[in-house]
Amino acid sequence: MLPFRSPACAAAGFWEEFQSDWFCLDCELMPWSAKAQELLRGQYAAVGAAGGAALPKVETALDLAAQRLSAEGLDHALAIQSHICARQGNIQRFVAAYRQYCWPVESLDDLKLAPFHLLASEGLVHVHRNHVWHMEALSQICRQDEKLLLATPFKSIDLTSTASEQEGIAWWESLTSRGGEGMVVKPLEFVVRGKKGLVQPALKCRGPEYLRIIYGPDYSADGHLPRLKSRSVSGKRSLALREFALGIEALERFVRREPLRRVHECVFGVLALESEPVDPRL
């Protein structure tokens, strides 16, 4: 929530436009390494260091073994060596991938805040606005304080146009090839209902190298991809829809100035759903 004295909102004229002295934004704080140091040290960096230390020694041992083997044994050793070389390349890509999202943080000046939803202001929850409105409105704030705020790039795609779809695919490929995490696909309207009820409000489409961080250095090997593709995501999707509905209800109750216990009913409902056992990598 942005306080009354936020200079970016003042410069963008938001206080007067929305007749509000507060705003509730949906944002991402970057770099994620600033809020996940233990995860970075204990999981990602540890995997990269172990692989970087062990695999070159295995490759050296295989070179020595190959010099002593017969032709039949040599073919087997070379196949193993090729496999180890591929794993070593995967480890290098894994380390390069997570380093894209890390930079030194010594003070608040080293942080970036990327807003992507103007959720609510005095007396109003802005779910009646489409996502283009949210992105364009927030870009006005970001332009007023580029030292702290980072405007989130976005692109509208017409799913009835093959050319527009191809343009969207090319945009995603260009973004991820430069080290970007990926994109979040959303329907144009904030809340959409289909034949089966509420439509999932967002779907993360991560790039191949970011997925290497999530699923491990060798996730793209032939033996792993079929297993990953076969997993059921229905449970995770159901949780996401219920959390989305509860989040909107909490905001509606808050702007109506209902008792905090009524707001907290929804908040605790979200927390309860978050505690449900589900694969965190989905």
Secondary structure per residue as TSV (DSSP state, phi and psi in degrees):
chain	resnum	aa	ss	phi	psi
A	1	M	-	360.0	131.3
A	2	L	B	-86.7	130.1
A	3	P	-	-75.2	169.4
A	4	F	T	-58.9	-34.4
A	5	R	T	-89.1	12.8
A	6	S	-	-60.3	115.6
A	7	P	H	-67.3	-28.7
A	8	A	H	-65.2	-44.1
A	9	C	H	-66.2	-37.7
A	10	A	H	-64.3	-45.2
A	11	A	H	-66.2	-31.7
A	12	A	H	-83.2	-4.6
A	13	G	T	74.6	22.4
A	14	F	H	-71.4	-35.3
A	15	W	H	-59.7	-43.8
A	16	E	H	-74.3	-41.9
A	17	E	H	-62.7	-41.6
A	18	F	H	-100.0	-2.5
A	19	Q	T	50.5	52.6
A	20	S	-	-143.4	148.2
A	21	D	S	-108.8	17.0
A	22	W	-	-154.1	155.6
A	23	F	E	-138.9	140.0
A	24	C	E	-106.8	118.1
A	25	L	E	-114.9	149.3
A	26	D	E	-97.5	120.8
A	27	C	E	-137.3	166.2
A	28	E	E	-122.6	130.8
A	29	L	E	-94.2	128.3
A	30	M	E	-125.7	152.6
A	31	P	-	-76.8	154.0
A	32	W	G	-67.1	-17.2
A	33	S	G	-63.8	-23.5
A	34	A	G	-69.1	-26.8
A	35	K	S	-112.5	8.4
A	36	A	-	-141.0	42.9
A	37	Q	H	-61.1	-41.6
A	38	E	H	-66.9	-39.8
A	39	L	H	-62.9	-41.2
A	40	L	I	-64.5	-46.3
A	41	R	I	-73.2	-44.3
A	42	G	I	-83.1	-20.5
A	43	Q	I	-119.3	-64.8
A	44	Y	I	-68.4	-53.3
A	45	A	H	-63.7	-35.7
A	46	A	H	-64.9	-41.7
A	47	V	H	-64.4	-44.3
A	48	G	H	-63.0	-42.4
A	49	A	H	-67.1	-42.4
A	50	A	H	-64.2	-45.8
A	51	G	H	-65.6	-40.7
A	52	G	H	-66.6	-28.6
A	53	A	H	-84.1	-38.8
A	54	A	H	-84.1	-44.3
A	55	L	H	-64.3	-40.0
A	56	P	H	-60.3	-34.7
A	57	K	H	-68.7	-37.2
A	58	V	H	-64.7	-41.3
A	59	E	H	-63.9	-39.9
A	60	T	H	-63.9	-41.7
A	61	A	H	-64.1	-38.1
A	62	L	H	-67.3	-36.4
A	63	D	H	-60.8	-43.8
A	64	L	H	-65.6	-40.7
A	65	A	H	-65.2	-38.4
A	66	A	H	-62.5	-29.8
A	67	Q	T	-69.7	-18.5
A	68	R	T	-108.7	-2.3
A	69	L	-	-94.8	156.2
A	70	S	-	-74.7	176.6
A	71	A	H	-60.5	-41.8
A	72	E	H	-65.4	-44.7
A	73	G	H	-70.1	-29.5
A	74	L	H	-64.6	-40.9
A	75	D	H	-60.2	-41.2
A	76	H	H	-66.2	-42.4
A	77	A	H	-64.8	-38.5
A	78	L	H	-67.3	-35.0
A	79	A	H	-64.9	-42.9
A	80	I	H	-64.5	-41.1
A	81	Q	H	-62.6	-39.2
A	82	S	H	-63.3	-39.9
A	83	H	H	-63.9	-42.5
A	84	I	H	-66.4	-39.6
A	85	C	H	-61.5	-40.2
A	86	A	H	-64.6	-41.2
A	87	R	H	-65.9	-36.4
A	88	Q	H	-65.3	-40.3
A	89	G	H	-63.5	-37.2
A	90	N	H	-65.3	-38.7
A	91	I	H	-63.4	-42.1
A	92	Q	H	-63.6	-40.5
A	93	R	H	-68.4	-35.9
A	94	F	H	-60.6	-48.1
A	95	V	H	-64.0	-43.9
A	96	A	H	-62.3	-34.7
A	97	A	H	-67.6	-49.0
A	98	Y	H	-73.6	-24.1
A	99	R	H	-69.4	-19.2
A	100	Q	T	-62.1	-26.0
A	101	Y	T	-108.4	18.3
A	102	C	-	-125.6	134.3
A	103	W	-	-150.3	156.4
A	104	P	-	-60.9	136.9
A	105	V	-	-124.1	105.4
A	106	E	S	-104.6	-22.6
A	107	S	S	-156.3	179.7
A	108	L	G	-61.3	-24.9
A	109	D	G	-66.9	-17.5
A	110	D	G	-91.5	-1.6
A	111	L	-	-97.1	153.6
A	112	K	E	-127.3	139.4
A	113	L	E	-117.8	120.4
A	114	A	E	-110.3	101.3
A	115	P	E	-83.2	145.2
A	116	F	E	-138.1	-4.6
A	117	H	E	-139.9	132.0
A	118	L	E	-93.9	90.0
A	119	L	E	-69.8	-46.1
A	120	A	E	-157.7	157.0
A	121	S	E	-143.2	-175.5
A	122	E	T	-54.5	117.3
A	123	G	T	78.4	3.9
A	124	L	E	-151.5	132.8
A	125	V	E	-101.9	127.3
A	126	H	G	-90.6	38.1
A	127	V	G	-79.5	-9.0
A	128	H	G	-81.3	-7.1
A	129	R	S	-94.3	146.0
A	130	N	-	-81.6	171.7
A	131	H	H	-68.5	-29.5
A	132	V	H	-62.9	-41.7
A	133	W	H	-59.6	-45.7
A	134	H	H	-59.5	-46.8
A	135	M	H	-67.0	-41.2
A	136	E	H	-69.9	-38.4
A	137	A	H	-64.1	-45.3
A	138	L	H	-71.1	-27.0
A	139	S	H	-64.7	-27.1
A	140	Q	H	-64.5	-40.6
A	141	I	H	-67.5	-44.8
A	142	C	H	-60.8	-35.4
A	143	R	H	-65.6	-21.2
A	144	Q	H	-86.4	-12.2
A	145	D	-	-151.9	69.6
A	146	E	T	-72.9	-10.7
A	147	K	T	-70.4	-37.4
A	148	L	T	-104.8	-42.7
A	149	L	B	-95.1	143.1
A	150	L	-	-126.5	117.6
A	151	A	-	-69.8	132.9
A	152	T	-	-83.5	122.3
A	153	P	-	-68.4	149.1
A	154	F	-	-149.3	165.1
A	155	K	-	-148.5	133.6
A	156	S	-	-91.8	133.0
A	157	I	-	-120.1	133.1
A	158	D	-	-93.2	108.2
A	159	L	T	-73.7	-5.1
A	160	T	T	-92.2	-0.9
A	161	S	-	-119.3	119.6
A	162	T	H	-62.2	-39.0
A	163	A	H	-63.8	-40.4
A	164	S	H	-67.4	-39.4
A	165	E	H	-62.0	-45.3
A	166	Q	H	-63.4	-35.1
A	167	E	H	-64.3	-40.0
A	168	G	H	-66.4	-40.5
A	169	I	H	-63.3	-44.0
A	170	A	H	-63.7	-37.3
A	171	W	H	-63.6	-44.7
A	172	W	H	-64.8	-43.4
A	173	E	H	-64.0	-40.0
A	174	S	H	-65.5	-41.7
A	175	L	H	-62.8	-48.0
A	176	T	H	-74.3	-29.9
A	177	S	H	-68.6	-21.9
A	178	R	T	-89.9	7.5
A	179	G	T	98.8	4.3
A	180	G	-	-68.9	150.3
A	181	E	-	-64.9	-39.0
A	182	G	E	146.2	-148.7
A	183	M	E	-143.0	163.9
A	184	V	E	-112.6	119.5
A	185	V	E	-90.7	130.0
A	186	K	-	-135.8	150.1
A	187	P	-	-66.0	158.5
A	188	L	S	-60.7	-45.2
A	189	E	S	-80.8	151.2
A	190	F	S	-66.5	-43.3
A	191	V	S	-120.5	124.6
A	192	V	-	-130.7	134.0
A	193	R	E	-114.2	137.0
A	194	G	E	-116.8	-164.3
A	195	K	T	-63.4	-28.9
A	196	K	T	-102.7	14.6
A	197	G	E	107.5	-149.3
A	198	L	E	-64.3	129.7
A	199	V	-	-82.2	140.2
A	200	Q	-	-53.8	126.6
A	201	P	S	-71.8	-20.5
A	202	A	-	-160.9	151.3
A	203	L	E	-139.3	120.9
A	204	K	E	-76.8	129.1
A	205	C	E	-119.4	87.9
A	206	R	E	-80.6	155.1
A	207	G	-	-77.3	163.3
A	208	P	H	-61.1	-35.6
A	209	E	H	-78.9	-30.7
A	210	Y	H	-68.1	-35.8
A	211	L	H	-62.4	-25.3
A	212	R	H	-64.2	-33.9
A	213	I	H	-66.1	-43.3
A	214	I	H	-71.8	-46.0
A	215	Y	H	-103.2	-5.0
A	216	G	-	109.0	158.5
A	217	P	T	-56.0	-36.0
A	218	D	T	-101.6	20.3
A	219	Y	T	-61.1	-29.3
A	220	S	T	-83.1	-1.1
A	221	A	S	-66.0	152.3
A	222	D	T	-55.9	-35.0
A	223	G	T	-74.1	-15.6
A	224	H	T	-100.9	-37.9
A	225	L	H	-59.6	-43.9
A	226	P	H	-59.9	-37.2
A	227	R	H	-65.6	-41.8
A	228	L	H	-67.6	-38.0
A	229	K	H	-71.0	-22.5
A	230	S	T	-85.8	-4.0
A	231	R	-	-71.9	145.6
A	232	S	-	-85.4	133.2
A	233	V	-	-112.5	10.1
A	234	S	H	-63.8	-37.8
A	235	G	H	-64.6	-44.4
A	236	K	H	-64.4	-39.5
A	237	R	H	-64.8	-41.5
A	238	S	H	-63.0	-43.0
A	239	L	H	-61.8	-42.9
A	240	A	H	-61.9	-41.6
A	241	L	H	-65.0	-42.2
A	242	R	H	-68.7	-38.6
A	243	E	H	-65.0	-39.8
A	244	F	H	-60.2	-47.6
A	245	A	H	-64.7	-41.2
A	246	L	H	-66.7	-37.1
A	247	G	H	-62.7	-43.9
A	248	I	H	-65.0	-41.9
A	249	E	H	-62.3	-39.5
A	250	A	H	-61.8	-43.0
A	251	L	H	-64.8	-42.4
A	252	E	H	-60.3	-43.5
A	253	R	H	-66.1	-36.3
A	254	F	H	-66.3	-47.2
A	255	V	H	-70.7	-22.4
A	256	R	T	-81.6	0.4
A	257	R	T	60.1	37.9
A	258	E	-	-71.5	161.8
A	259	P	-	-55.5	147.0
A	260	L	H	-58.6	-30.6
A	261	R	H	-61.5	-32.7
A	262	R	H	-70.3	-38.3
A	263	V	H	-66.7	-42.7
A	264	H	H	-67.2	-25.1
A	265	E	H	-56.4	-44.8
A	266	C	H	-71.1	-41.8
A	267	V	H	-62.2	-45.4
A	268	F	H	-68.0	-28.7
A	269	G	H	-63.5	-42.8
A	270	V	H	-62.4	-44.4
A	271	L	H	-61.9	-37.8
A	272	A	H	-64.9	-41.4
A	273	L	H	-65.8	-37.5
A	274	E	H	-64.2	-24.2
A	275	S	T	-83.4	-7.4
A	276	E	S	-65.5	136.3
A	277	P	-	-68.5	118.5
A	278	V	-	-152.7	151.3
A	279	D	-	-59.5	114.6
A	280	P	T	-68.0	-12.2
A	281	R	T	-84.2	-9.0
A	282	L	-	-71.5	360.0
